Every structure is written in structure tokens, then in C-alpha cells.
Amino acid sequence: MIETLYLIKPRGFCAGVVRAIDIVERALSIYGPPVYVRKEIVHNPIVVNDLREMGAVFVESLKEVPSHSVVIFSAHGVAPDVYDDASRRGLNVIDATCPLVTKVHIEARRFAKEGRTILLIGHEGHDEVIGTMGEAPDQMVLIQDSEDLDQLDGLDPANVAFLTQTTLSVDDTRDVIDAVRERYPEIKAPAKDDICYATQNRQEAVKAIAPRVDLLLVVGAANSSNSLRLVEVAKQNGVRAHRIDRASEIIPEWLDGIRSAAITAGASTPERLVQEVADVFRERGVRSIEDFEMVQENVVFPCPRSSTSKPSPSPPERFAGYIGR
């Protein structure tokens, strides 16, 4: 018999995801469908399908977008050459880049202007990393772990900086940063930690609940970096953990013999998917369902101005100044 199910707070949508979804919904209301979205607006197929049903058209490339159409850039950010391509095609751009990702892009441009080699700690192929690398492709080197440092050669130790992807494991990233600092003691760091508040809060909550539970389920997409990191953090803290898209992916044997479990969700996961998973435990006769709250999140990122009113045709604008407004 499962005695207790903990619903971890905070979980699910972060401020950047709420903002990105709101931008698509507002654009559809203002312009009417179709509104085009480059890549997945956030990394969750259920969210993408919901917006697709409302009239959003998701594309992999701007080549798929008709001239003079409205196109939205995803929360993960894009490289400058994508903006240039949109301008050449006469597209009306609305930028849904998370302000915390925009912060990293600004840091990249600043370090590049100073002539530094930038070590970007992140996962190869992730949309956020691709966009950030595009800010200074000739001056940036991707570092996925401390072993990658052994491949570096000939860097001026007094002229190096580092940045990180916003959705990494806090503990693993700290280890890589320590190794970077050991090799380059004079390295320039970002003014503030790049890993986003939501990623850190969810990971800290998983570490705090770990001693209490036999099983942790993370509701999140397979391509959601922050969801995958939650599974890793749980396992590193001695808890069996599985990532699932939704309740139908639960394997019944996972629940056999456990006395307590917890559910959390990645930053792009709708709350209804969490409740569907909780319903599975209710059906199994769980005795108690309790909230486990680490910290209250009250961060809000307002939408850019051009997503709330119909602008006159103009070159794409990069909304870089909306943090905390």
C-alpha cells in the first residue's frame, strides 16, 4: 500500500514558459491564424499541440514561412543570423526568448566585444546552446564536461570567460565551473549565475524530498533539458526516478512495494498532466496526498510590446530589455 504521495512545489511552468505561451496566444488573437512559430515554442508536445489546434503553425526553418507573415521565435532564443534571415524575408518577428536566456546572449556579446574566448557550458545540439553559440561563433567553445577542457589548447588564460546554459544540473555545472576556474584562475564569470531560478528551485526541492520517498516521477518531455536534469538529481540522491510525458507511460511495476512517492514536473509541463499522474496513485488507493513546498515563485516576465498590439511593418526587433518589467 502506498502511504504518501508528495506533490512537489514549485513544479511545472516557469515565468519564461508562461510568457512564451502567452505571446503565441496573444498573437493568434491579434493577427488571427496562421501565426508561425520557429521550432517548438517550449519543449513539451502537449503544449505545442494545444497551440497548433488554436492555429499556430510550427516550422523548423524560416524557409517555410511565407513573406510578410508573423513569426514567433521560441523561448530558447535564436542566433543573430536568424534575425537577419527574418529581416531579408520581410517577416514580422515577435521574440518569445526567455529573458534569462536573453541575459546570457547579452553576456556573450559583451565578452566577445572584449575580445575574450568564451567557454559555454552546455549540451551540444540543444536549441538554447545553438542560439547562444551564434552570438559569437568564432570566439565560443562548447564545454559539456570537465574532460572537454583537455581538448583546449593555446588559450590566453587572462582573456577567457565562461557562460552556462540556463537549464543545467546545478551540482554538475558547479563541478565543471570549478574545473574551469582551476585551469584558468583569471577567467571572467557572468555577473550573476546563468542557471535559471526555476531550474535551481526544482532541483533543490528534489534533493530535499529524496530522503522521504522511494520513487520520484518527473513529468516532462524527452527533449526538456530541465526535466532530464531532475531525473539525474533524484538518482544522484539515491531515489529511483523516471521521466514520463504523461500518466499513460507509468509502468505499474514501478509502484509495486513502494510506501511513498513524489511527483514533480519540468518547467514546460502543464499542471493537468501532473494531476493525471496523481490520479493513478488515487486509483491505487494512496492514503495521503500532500504538498511539499520548498519556495514560492512569484516571478513574472511581461510580454514584449509588439505581441500586444498590431505594429506597423518594421525590421525585426530584438527584445533584450524586458527582464523584470
Buried (B, 14 or more C-beta within 10 A) or exposed (E): EBEBBBBBBBBBBBBBBBBBBBBBBBBBBBBEBBBBBBBBBBBBBBBBEBBBEEBBBBEEEBEEBEEEBBBBBBBBBBBBEBBEBBEEBEBBBBBBBBBBBBBBBBBBBBBBEEEBBBBBBBBEEBBBBBBBBBBBEEBBBBBBEBEBBEEBEEBEEEBBBBBBBBBBBBBBBEEBBEBBEEBBEEBBBBEEBBBBBBBBBBBBBBBEBBEBBBBBBBBBBEBBBBBBBBBBBBBBBEBBBBBBBBBEEBEEEBBEEBEBBBBBBBBBBBEEBBBBBBEBBEEBEBEEEEEBEBEEBEBEBBBBEBBBEEEEEEEBBBBBEBBEE
